[in-house]
Amino acid sequence: MREFGLLSHPLLRSPYASIKERDPALLVHLKLTARIVKGCMLVNGIGLDRRLVLAALLHDIGKVFLPQQVLKKPGPLTREEWELVKLHPIIGAKLIWEVEALRPLAYWVLCHHERPDGRGYLGMKGLEKEVWILQAADAAAAMLEGRPYSPPKQPAEAAAELLKGAGSQFEPEAAALVIKVLKLLEEKPCLRSSDL
């Protein structure tokens, strides 16, 4: 896929290199999210834009510009810290927009924290299926890896969370697709760490 070579574009090379250097866990998260998205495309045989895998590899690139002490904070965020974290999709989308060949991905990156009930970062509803798949895959990857405030979950536990949030936090069809991929990860844990 030609677009993957665009990760070396000067506007993206520095932030992506910063992720590798400053936050290896974020790089693992980006790759796992992309692997889940790819699983949705391959295992379920659905017609999705292949660039969605690239969007998954870039969806949190805006976090490079946020303070690490906020991103790694083990306890609850203050209101100001939370507002700062909510900027990362906007920052990432603006950065991606600067690379003409990646402009279609900017929308998906911008919307990856939206929710069907409208309670996402920007309060948007009625989005493309690719957004919902990226959003559910991102959440699943975060659950599998754990966060400073939450221990890692097993694939079955993450699947249960997606099912519980279907219709409000997660679009039901997207949640179902990601749950199928999580079941595969449960059966074959080696898929979780394999390269794209």
Stockholm file with secondary structure:
# STOCKHOLM 1.0

chainA/1-196         MREFGLLSHPLLRSPYASIKERDPALLVHLKLTARIVKGCMLVNGIGLDRRLVLAALLHDIGKVFLPQQVLKKPGPLTREEWELVKLHPIIGAKLIWEVEALRPLAYWVLCHHERPDGRGYLGMKGLEKEVWILQAADAAAAMLEGRPYSPPKQPAEAAAELLKGAGSQFEPEAAALVIKVLKLLEEKPCLRSSDL
#=GR chainA/1-196 SS CGGGGGGGSHHHHHHHHHHHHHCHHHHHHHHHHHHHHHHHHHHSCCCCCTHHHHHHHHTTGGGGGSCHHHHTCSSCCCHHHHHHHTTHHHHHHHHHHTSGGGHHHHHHHHTTTCCTTSCSSSCCCSCCHHHHHHHHHHHHHHHHHCBTTBCCCCHHHHHHHHHHHBTTTBCHHHHHHHHHHHHHHHHCTHHHHSCC
#=GC SS_cons         CGGGGGGGSHHHHHHHHHHHHHCHHHHHHHHHHHHHHHHHHHHSCCCCCTHHHHHHHHTTGGGGGSCHHHHTCSSCCCHHHHHHHTTHHHHHHHHHHTSGGGHHHHHHHHTTTCCTTSCSSSCCCSCCHHHHHHHHHHHHHHHHHCBTTBCCCCHHHHHHHHHHHBTTTBCHHHHHHHHHHHHHHHHCTHHHHSCC
//
